[in-house]
């Protein structure tokens, strides 16, 4: 497989046929070159020759990122992204061999759903990348800050007075801005200051559970809209084991063309649901070129006409979500 040409092609997908061809090509590459994925498929006694459509591809349980080094042969990693984890749970490790692919995914994805990062100032209520270099969320935030080329952009955790001044400056100068951050950090900021965020975009991310507190996403969005005096709140869905995000827009999470979500049966993990049924999310992320692009997550949800929605976590699954970082 011509890897350079493959990377170029995944960001130019326009049709279901193109996605299917690239997914099958990547499946064959990773089956041959990823020793953990290869062993898993062989233990399933899976006939790889029968795989003709992307939904027939075997999905690697996400738990393997905790117990194994998931990377293709003859590739060295540039960095390791760690899941937030807890003190009682082992963290997942995503060995990333090409950070430039992640950079492209972040920027092209944001352009698809919003616009060029250069049009905004980014105010990030996320951990600073300098302090958390192994956080994929902090890396993402840092890339948006860098590519905004805006001197107001930055990390603003524990800098709320400065953040309020920068927001007011954007509003006075009629400059577009994005408040991007962890769910409970954004909620805390909103409840404490009740700023009018007219002219801004608010994107919350991370889990909606922290310190035994839990808030339903719809309730979170309604509270934030009321406190910020704006009409829309967006969400970002990502994880350390993936290199592509999904954005919650118009009441559903939507994926970029190089990523797909499939629902698997909650009892039989090898059965894919073809009807509109609830189950666990299987994710294909074609930017996971050098790790594994086919991941069986423990998130529970369902497909919608334009994307998918998440209900919660499957039973007995460990807690996730970047709110656990702080």
C-alpha positions as CSV (number, residue, x, y, z in Angstrom):
1,X,0.0,0.0,0.0
2,X,1.3,3.5,-1.0
3,X,1.0,5.1,2.5
4,X,1.6,8.7,1.3
5,X,-1.1,8.4,-1.3
6,X,-3.4,6.7,1.2
7,X,-3.1,9.6,3.6
8,X,-3.9,12.0,0.8
9,X,-6.9,10.0,-0.3
10,X,-8.6,9.6,3.2
11,X,-9.0,13.4,3.4
12,X,-10.6,13.5,-0.1
13,X,-13.4,10.9,0.5
14,X,-16.7,12.0,-1.0
15,X,-18.6,8.7,-1.4
16,X,-19.5,5.5,0.5
17,X,-17.7,3.5,-2.2
18,X,-14.5,5.5,-1.6
19,X,-14.7,5.0,2.1
20,X,-15.4,1.2,1.7
21,X,-12.4,0.8,-0.6
22,X,-10.0,2.7,1.7
23,X,-11.3,0.9,4.8
24,X,-10.8,-2.6,3.1
25,X,-7.3,-1.5,2.0
26,X,-6.4,-0.4,5.5
27,X,-7.9,-3.5,7.0
28,X,-5.7,-5.7,4.9
29,X,-2.6,-3.6,5.7
30,X,-3.2,-3.7,9.4
31,X,-4.1,-7.4,9.5
32,X,-0.7,-8.1,7.9
33,X,1.4,-5.6,9.8
34,X,-0.2,-5.1,13.2
35,X,0.8,-8.2,15.3
36,X,-1.8,-7.6,18.0
37,X,-4.7,-7.1,15.6
38,X,-3.5,-10.1,13.5
39,X,-3.4,-12.4,16.5
40,X,-6.8,-11.2,17.7
41,X,-8.4,-11.9,14.3
42,X,-6.7,-15.3,14.0
43,X,-8.0,-16.3,17.5
44,X,-11.5,-15.4,16.3
45,X,-10.9,-17.9,13.4
46,X,-12.1,-15.1,11.2
47,X,-12.0,-15.7,7.4
48,X,-10.6,-12.4,6.2
49,X,-11.3,-13.3,2.6
50,X,-15.0,-12.9,3.3
51,X,-14.7,-9.3,4.2
52,X,-16.2,-7.3,1.3
53,X,-17.8,-4.4,3.2
54,X,-16.4,-2.2,5.9
55,X,-19.1,-3.3,8.5
56,X,-17.8,-6.9,8.1
57,X,-14.3,-5.9,9.4
58,X,-13.5,-7.3,12.9
59,X,-13.2,-4.6,15.6
60,X,-10.5,-4.7,18.2
61,X,-11.9,-4.3,21.8
62,X,-10.7,-0.9,23.1
63,X,-9.4,-2.6,26.3
64,X,-6.4,-3.9,24.2
65,X,-5.0,-0.3,24.3
66,X,-4.5,-0.8,28.0
67,X,-2.8,-4.2,27.9
68,X,-0.9,-4.1,24.6
69,X,1.2,-1.9,22.4
70,X,-1.0,-1.3,19.3
71,X,1.3,-0.3,16.5
72,X,2.2,-1.7,13.1
73,X,5.6,-3.4,12.5
74,X,8.6,-1.3,11.8
75,X,7.1,2.0,13.0
76,X,8.4,4.1,15.8
77,X,6.0,6.3,17.7
78,X,6.3,10.1,17.9
79,X,4.3,10.3,21.0
80,X,2.0,8.4,23.3
81,X,-1.5,9.7,24.1
82,X,-2.9,8.5,27.4
83,X,-6.5,8.1,28.4
84,X,-7.5,10.2,31.4
85,X,-8.1,7.1,33.5
86,X,-8.4,7.1,37.2
87,X,-6.2,6.1,40.1
88,X,-7.8,2.7,40.2
89,X,-7.8,2.0,36.4
90,X,-4.9,1.4,34.1
91,X,-4.6,4.1,31.4
92,X,-4.9,3.3,27.7
93,X,-1.9,4.1,25.6
94,X,-2.2,5.2,21.9
95,X,1.2,5.0,20.2
96,X,1.0,7.6,17.5
97,X,3.6,7.2,14.7
98,X,2.6,10.2,12.6
99,X,1.4,13.3,14.4
100,X,1.0,15.2,11.1
101,X,-2.0,12.9,10.3
102,X,-3.6,14.0,13.6
103,X,-2.9,17.6,12.8
104,X,-4.6,17.3,9.5
105,X,-7.6,15.5,11.0
106,X,-8.1,18.2,13.7
107,X,-7.9,21.1,11.2
108,X,-9.8,19.6,8.3
109,X,-12.5,18.3,10.7
110,X,-13.0,21.7,12.3
111,X,-13.2,23.3,8.8
112,X,-16.0,20.9,7.8
113,X,-18.2,21.6,10.7
114,X,-17.4,25.2,11.5
115,X,-14.8,27.1,9.4
116,X,-11.1,27.8,9.2
117,X,-9.5,28.1,12.6
118,X,-7.9,31.3,11.4
119,X,-11.4,33.0,11.7
120,X,-11.5,32.5,15.4
121,X,-9.8,33.2,18.7
122,X,-9.8,30.0,20.8
123,X,-10.3,30.2,24.5
124,X,-9.6,26.7,25.9
125,X,-10.7,25.6,29.3
126,X,-8.7,22.4,28.9
127,X,-5.4,21.3,30.5
128,X,-2.4,23.2,29.1
129,X,-0.5,21.1,26.5
130,X,2.8,22.1,28.1
131,X,1.7,20.5,31.4
132,X,-0.1,17.5,29.7
133,X,1.9,16.6,26.6
134,X,0.3,13.1,26.5
135,X,-3.2,14.3,26.4
136,X,-4.8,14.1,22.9
137,X,-7.3,16.8,24.0
138,X,-4.6,19.2,25.0
139,X,-2.8,18.5,21.8
140,X,-6.0,19.3,19.8
141,X,-6.5,22.5,21.8
142,X,-3.0,23.6,21.2
143,X,-3.3,23.0,17.4
144,X,-6.4,25.1,17.2
145,X,-4.7,27.8,19.2
146,X,-1.6,27.7,16.9
147,X,-3.5,27.7,13.7
148,X,-5.9,30.4,14.7
149,X,-2.8,32.8,14.5
150,X,-4.6,35.0,17.0
151,X,-2.8,36.5,19.9
152,X,-5.9,36.2,22.1
153,X,-6.0,32.4,21.8
154,X,-4.7,30.3,24.6
155,X,-5.3,28.1,27.6
156,X,-7.4,29.8,30.3
157,X,-8.0,27.3,33.1
158,X,-7.6,29.2,36.4
159,X,-7.4,32.5,34.4
160,X,-11.1,33.4,34.4
161,X,-10.7,37.2,34.9
162,X,-8.3,37.3,32.0
163,X,-10.7,35.2,30.0
164,X,-13.6,37.5,30.6
165,X,-11.5,40.5,29.4
166,X,-10.5,38.6,26.2
167,X,-14.1,37.7,25.5
168,X,-15.2,41.3,25.9
169,X,-12.4,42.4,23.7
170,X,-13.6,40.1,20.9
171,X,-17.1,41.3,21.3
172,X,-16.1,45.0,21.1
173,X,-13.9,44.4,18.1
174,X,-16.5,42.0,16.6
175,X,-14.1,39.2,16.3
176,X,-15.4,35.6,16.3
177,X,-14.3,33.3,19.1
178,X,-14.7,29.8,20.4
179,X,-15.0,28.8,24.0
180,X,-13.8,25.2,24.0
181,X,-13.5,23.2,27.2
182,X,-14.3,20.4,29.6
183,X,-18.0,20.1,30.5
184,X,-17.7,21.0,34.2
185,X,-15.1,23.7,33.7
186,X,-17.4,25.5,31.2
187,X,-20.4,25.0,33.5
188,X,-18.5,26.3,36.5
189,X,-17.3,29.4,34.5
190,X,-20.9,30.0,33.3
191,X,-22.4,29.7,36.8
192,X,-19.8,31.9,38.4
193,X,-19.7,34.7,35.9
194,X,-22.9,34.4,33.8
195,X,-21.2,36.2,30.8
196,X,-23.1,37.1,27.7
197,X,-21.3,35.1,24.9
198,X,-23.1,36.8,22.0
199,X,-21.0,36.3,18.9
200,X,-19.2,33.2,20.2
201,X,-19.3,29.5,19.8
202,X,-19.3,27.2,22.8
203,X,-18.0,23.6,22.4
204,X,-18.0,21.3,25.5
205,X,-16.1,18.1,25.6
206,X,-15.1,15.3,28.0
207,X,-17.4,13.4,30.2
208,X,-20.5,14.6,32.0
209,X,-19.5,12.9,35.2
210,X,-17.1,14.1,37.8
211,X,-16.6,13.6,41.6
212,X,-19.8,11.5,41.7
213,X,-21.7,14.3,40.0
214,X,-23.5,13.5,36.8
215,X,-25.4,15.8,34.4
216,X,-27.3,14.8,31.3
217,X,-26.0,16.4,28.2
218,X,-29.4,17.9,27.3
219,X,-29.6,19.5,30.7
220,X,-26.0,20.7,30.5
221,X,-26.7,22.4,27.1
222,X,-29.9,24.0,28.3
223,X,-28.2,25.4,31.4
224,X,-25.3,26.7,29.4
225,X,-27.6,28.4,26.8
226,X,-29.5,30.1,29.6
227,X,-26.4,31.2,31.4
228,X,-24.5,32.3,28.3
229,X,-27.6,33.9,26.7
230,X,-26.9,32.1,23.4
231,X,-29.0,29.8,21.2
232,X,-26.7,26.8,20.6
233,X,-24.2,24.7,22.4
234,X,-22.0,22.2,20.6
235,X,-20.1,19.1,21.8
236,X,-17.0,17.3,20.7
237,X,-16.6,13.5,21.0
238,X,-13.1,12.0,20.9
239,X,-10.8,9.7,22.8
240,X,-7.2,9.0,23.2
241,X,-7.4,5.9,21.0
242,X,-8.7,7.8,18.0
243,X,-7.3,10.6,15.9
244,X,-10.6,12.0,14.6
245,X,-13.4,13.9,16.4
246,X,-17.1,14.0,16.0
247,X,-19.2,17.1,16.7
248,X,-22.7,17.4,18.2
249,X,-24.6,19.7,15.8
250,X,-28.4,19.8,15.3
251,X,-29.1,17.3,18.0
252,X,-26.8,14.5,16.8
253,X,-23.1,13.7,16.6
254,X,-21.7,13.8,13.1
255,X,-18.5,12.3,11.8
256,X,-16.1,13.5,9.1
257,X,-16.1,11.5,5.8
258,X,-13.1,9.4,6.9
259,X,-14.8,8.1,10.1
260,X,-17.8,5.9,10.6
261,X,-19.8,4.7,13.6
262,X,-21.5,1.2,13.6
263,X,-23.7,-0.3,16.2
264,X,-22.9,-3.8,17.5
265,X,-25.2,-6.0,19.4
266,X,-24.9,-5.5,23.2
267,X,-24.9,-9.3,23.8
268,X,-23.1,-10.7,20.7
269,X,-20.1,-8.4,20.1
270,X,-19.6,-9.9,16.6
271,X,-23.1,-9.1,15.4
272,X,-23.6,-5.7,13.7
273,X,-27.1,-4.1,14.0
274,X,-28.4,-3.1,10.7
275,X,-31.7,-1.7,12.0
276,X,-32.1,1.4,14.3
277,X,-31.3,-0.5,17.5
278,X,-29.4,0.5,20.5
279,X,-26.0,-1.1,21.2
280,X,-22.3,-0.4,21.7
281,X,-20.4,1.8,19.3
282,X,-17.8,0.4,16.9
283,X,-15.7,3.1,15.3
284,X,-13.8,3.1,12.1
285,X,-11.2,5.9,12.0
286,X,-9.1,5.8,8.9
287,X,-6.6,8.3,10.4
288,X,-5.5,5.5,12.8
289,X,-3.2,4.3,10.1
290,X,-0.4,3.0,12.2
291,X,-2.3,1.7,15.2
292,X,-5.7,0.2,14.7
293,X,-8.5,1.9,12.8
294,X,-11.3,-0.6,13.8
295,X,-12.2,-0.2,17.5
296,X,-15.0,-1.7,19.5
297,X,-15.7,0.9,22.2
298,X,-17.8,0.6,25.4
299,X,-19.9,3.6,24.6
300,X,-23.6,2.8,24.3
301,X,-25.8,4.6,21.8
302,X,-27.7,4.5,18.5
303,X,-27.5,5.7,15.0
304,X,-29.6,8.7,13.7
305,X,-30.4,9.8,10.2
306,X,-27.3,12.0,10.1
307,X,-25.0,10.5,12.7
308,X,-25.2,8.9,16.1
309,X,-26.1,9.7,19.7
310,X,-24.5,8.4,22.9
311,X,-26.7,7.2,25.9
312,X,-23.9,6.3,28.2
313,X,-21.4,3.6,29.1
314,X,-21.9,-0.1,28.8
315,X,-22.3,-2.0,32.0
316,X,-19.0,-2.9,33.7
317,X,-17.1,-0.5,31.5
318,X,-14.5,1.7,33.2
319,X,-15.1,5.5,33.5
320,X,-13.8,7.6,30.7
321,X,-13.8,11.3,29.9
322,X,-11.3,14.1,30.3
323,X,-13.1,15.6,33.3
324,X,-11.4,12.9,35.3
325,X,-8.1,14.6,34.6
326,X,-8.8,17.5,36.9
